[in-house]
Amino acid sequence: MQTTKDRVQEFTVNGDQVVATVKELVREGNVRRLIIKNEHGATLIEIPLTFGVIGAALLPVFAAIGALAALATRCTIVVEREELSTDGTDAAPIG
């Protein structure tokens, strides 16, 4: 049986690269949640993403990210991805 598990990655980028990096990550398609933090580690915005959210639906989100990134010189983007695994268990994913 296939189950899902989360994998977390972090990227540190300059404030002017945040929107482009987020767009690239969203295009990859397996991103479950994005968290953008400032250089001090404080969370600026947390964005839950669901399958099927694409294109025009994300324009307000990109605008908000751009405005927040303009306030920070360096940002950390925390990416939570959902991965399929075949671990042989019969347990259904929680959530």
CYANA upper distance limits for C-alpha pairs under 8 A (distance plus 0.5 A):
  1 MET  CA     86 THR  CA      6.53
  1 MET  CA     87 ASP  CA      7.74
  1 MET  CA     88 GLY  CA      6.30
  1 MET  CA     89 THR  CA      6.91
  1 MET  CA     90 ASP  CA      6.71
  2 GLN  CA     84 LEU  CA      6.77
  2 GLN  CA     85 SER  CA      6.09
  2 GLN  CA     86 THR  CA      5.27
  2 GLN  CA     87 ASP  CA      7.60
  2 GLN  CA     88 GLY  CA      8.14
  3 THR  CA     84 LEU  CA      6.19
  3 THR  CA     85 SER  CA      6.01
  3 THR  CA     86 THR  CA      6.93
  3 THR  CA     87 ASP  CA      7.94
  3 THR  CA     91 ALA  CA      8.17
  3 THR  CA     92 ALA  CA      7.09
  3 THR  CA     93 PRO  CA      6.37
  4 THR  CA     82 GLU  CA      6.79
  4 THR  CA     83 GLU  CA      5.91
  4 THR  CA     84 LEU  CA      5.09
  4 THR  CA     85 SER  CA      6.49
  4 THR  CA     93 PRO  CA      6.71
  5 LYS  CA     82 GLU  CA      6.30
  5 LYS  CA     83 GLU  CA      5.95
  5 LYS  CA     84 LEU  CA      7.10
  5 LYS  CA     85 SER  CA      7.72
  6 ASP  CA     80 GLU  CA      6.85
  6 ASP  CA     81 ARG  CA      6.01
  6 ASP  CA     82 GLU  CA      5.25
  6 ASP  CA     83 GLU  CA      6.64
  7 ARG  CA     80 GLU  CA      6.20
  7 ARG  CA     81 ARG  CA      5.64
  7 ARG  CA     82 GLU  CA      6.91
  7 ARG  CA     83 GLU  CA      7.59
  8 VAL  CA     78 VAL  CA      7.37
  8 VAL  CA     79 VAL  CA      6.03
  8 VAL  CA     80 GLU  CA      5.03
  8 VAL  CA     81 ARG  CA      6.73
  9 GLN  CA     78 VAL  CA      6.29
  9 GLN  CA     79 VAL  CA      5.64
  9 GLN  CA     80 GLU  CA      7.12
 10 GLU  CA     76 THR  CA      7.03
 10 GLU  CA     77 ILE  CA      6.04
 10 GLU  CA     78 VAL  CA      4.97
 10 GLU  CA     79 VAL  CA      6.63
 11 PHE  CA     76 THR  CA      5.99
 11 PHE  CA     77 ILE  CA      5.58
 11 PHE  CA     78 VAL  CA      7.05
 12 THR  CA     74 ARG  CA      7.40
 12 THR  CA     75 CYS  CA      6.16
 12 THR  CA     76 THR  CA      4.84
 12 THR  CA     77 ILE  CA      6.79
 13 VAL  CA     17 GLN  CA      6.63
 13 VAL  CA     18 VAL  CA      6.88
 13 VAL  CA     74 ARG  CA      6.25
 13 VAL  CA     75 CYS  CA      5.99
 13 VAL  CA     76 THR  CA      6.87
 13 VAL  CA     77 ILE  CA      8.23
 14 ASN  CA     18 VAL  CA      7.21
 14 ASN  CA     73 THR  CA      6.29
 14 ASN  CA     74 ARG  CA      4.99
 14 ASN  CA     75 CYS  CA      6.64
 15 GLY  CA     69 ALA  CA      5.32
 15 GLY  CA     70 ALA  CA      6.42
 15 GLY  CA     71 LEU  CA      8.17
 15 GLY  CA     72 ALA  CA      6.17
 15 GLY  CA     73 THR  CA      5.44
 15 GLY  CA     74 ARG  CA      5.75
 15 GLY  CA     75 CYS  CA      6.54
 16 ASP  CA     66 GLY  CA      8.46
 16 ASP  CA     69 ALA  CA      7.36
 16 ASP  CA     70 ALA  CA      7.41
 16 ASP  CA     73 THR  CA      8.50
 17 GLN  CA     21 THR  CA      6.62
 18 VAL  CA     22 VAL  CA      6.60
 18 VAL  CA     65 ILE  CA      7.96
 18 VAL  CA     66 GLY  CA      7.70
 18 VAL  CA     69 ALA  CA      7.00
 18 VAL  CA     75 CYS  CA      7.79
 18 VAL  CA     77 ILE  CA      8.44
 19 VAL  CA     23 LYS  CA      6.63
 19 VAL  CA     62 PHE  CA      6.83
 19 VAL  CA     65 ILE  CA      6.89
 19 VAL  CA     66 GLY  CA      6.38
 19 VAL  CA     69 ALA  CA      8.47
 20 ALA  CA     24 GLU  CA      6.74
 21 THR  CA     25 LEU  CA      6.74
 22 VAL  CA     26 VAL  CA      6.66
 23 LYS  CA     27 ARG  CA      6.74
 23 LYS  CA     62 PHE  CA      8.47
 24 GLU  CA     28 GLU  CA      7.10
 25 LEU  CA     29 GLY  CA      7.78
 25 LEU  CA     31 VAL  CA      7.47
 26 VAL  CA     30 ASN  CA      8.16
 26 VAL  CA     31 VAL  CA      6.84
 29 GLY  CA     51 PHE  CA      8.10
 30 ASN  CA     81 ARG  CA      6.18
 30 ASN  CA     82 GLU  CA      6.44
 30 ASN  CA     83 GLU  CA      8.02
 31 VAL  CA     49 LEU  CA      7.28
 31 VAL  CA     79 VAL  CA      7.22
 31 VAL  CA     80 GLU  CA      6.51
 31 VAL  CA     81 ARG  CA      4.98
 31 VAL  CA     82 GLU  CA      7.00
 32 ARG  CA     48 PRO  CA      6.69
 32 ARG  CA     49 LEU  CA      5.59
 32 ARG  CA     50 THR  CA      6.85
 32 ARG  CA     79 VAL  CA      8.15
 32 ARG  CA     80 GLU  CA      6.01
 32 ARG  CA     81 ARG  CA      5.66
 32 ARG  CA     82 GLU  CA      6.57
 33 ARG  CA     46 GLU  CA      7.79
 33 ARG  CA     47 ILE  CA      6.12
 33 ARG  CA     48 PRO  CA      4.85
 33 ARG  CA     49 LEU  CA      5.89
 33 ARG  CA     79 VAL  CA      6.58
 33 ARG  CA     80 GLU  CA      5.57
 33 ARG  CA     81 ARG  CA      7.55
 34 LEU  CA     46 GLU  CA      6.27
 34 LEU  CA     47 ILE  CA      5.55
 34 LEU  CA     48 PRO  CA      6.91
 34 LEU  CA     49 LEU  CA      8.10
 34 LEU  CA     77 ILE  CA      7.27
 34 LEU  CA     78 VAL  CA      6.23
 34 LEU  CA     79 VAL  CA      5.41
 34 LEU  CA     80 GLU  CA      6.87
 35 ILE  CA     43 THR  CA      7.39
 35 ILE  CA     44 LEU  CA      8.14
 35 ILE  CA     45 ILE  CA      6.37
 35 ILE  CA     46 GLU  CA      4.83
 35 ILE  CA     47 ILE  CA      6.73
 35 ILE  CA     77 ILE  CA      6.23
 35 ILE  CA     78 VAL  CA      5.46
 35 ILE  CA     79 VAL  CA      7.14
 36 ILE  CA     43 THR  CA      6.44
 36 ILE  CA     44 LEU  CA      6.11
 36 ILE  CA     45 ILE  CA      5.90
 36 ILE  CA     46 GLU  CA      6.89
 36 ILE  CA     75 CYS  CA      7.14
 36 ILE  CA     76 THR  CA      6.25
 36 ILE  CA     77 ILE  CA      5.14
 36 ILE  CA     78 VAL  CA      6.79
 37 LYS  CA     41 GLY  CA      5.88
 37 LYS  CA     42 ALA  CA      5.77
 37 LYS  CA     43 THR  CA      4.77
 37 LYS  CA     44 LEU  CA      5.70
 37 LYS  CA     45 ILE  CA      7.69
 37 LYS  CA     75 CYS  CA      6.08
 37 LYS  CA     76 THR  CA      5.60
 37 LYS  CA     77 ILE  CA      6.95
 37 LYS  CA     78 VAL  CA      8.37
 38 ASN  CA     42 ALA  CA      6.09
 38 ASN  CA     43 THR  CA      7.08
 38 ASN  CA     44 LEU  CA      7.01
 38 ASN  CA     72 ALA  CA      6.57
 38 ASN  CA     73 THR  CA      8.49
 38 ASN  CA     74 ARG  CA      6.91
 38 ASN  CA     75 CYS  CA      5.23
 38 ASN  CA     76 THR  CA      6.88
 39 GLU  CA     72 ALA  CA      7.60
 39 GLU  CA     73 THR  CA      7.83
 39 GLU  CA     74 ARG  CA      5.84
 39 GLU  CA     75 CYS  CA      6.03
 39 GLU  CA     76 THR  CA      7.55
 41 GLY  CA     76 THR  CA      8.27
 44 LEU  CA     68 LEU  CA      7.49
 45 ILE  CA     65 ILE  CA      8.10
 49 LEU  CA     53 VAL  CA      7.39
 53 VAL  CA     57 ALA  CA      6.90
 53 VAL  CA     58 LEU  CA      7.65
 54 ILE  CA     58 LEU  CA      6.65
 55 GLY  CA     59 LEU  CA      7.60
 58 LEU  CA     62 PHE  CA      6.71
 59 LEU  CA     63 ALA  CA      6.73
 60 PRO  CA     64 ALA  CA      6.73
 61 VAL  CA     65 ILE  CA      6.66
 62 PHE  CA     66 GLY  CA      6.58
 63 ALA  CA     67 ALA  CA      6.76
 64 ALA  CA     68 LEU  CA      6.73
 65 ILE  CA     69 ALA  CA      6.43
 66 GLY  CA     70 ALA  CA      6.65
 67 ALA  CA     71 LEU  CA      7.54
 68 LEU  CA     72 ALA  CA      7.55
 69 ALA  CA     73 THR  CA      7.97
 69 ALA  CA     75 CYS  CA      7.68
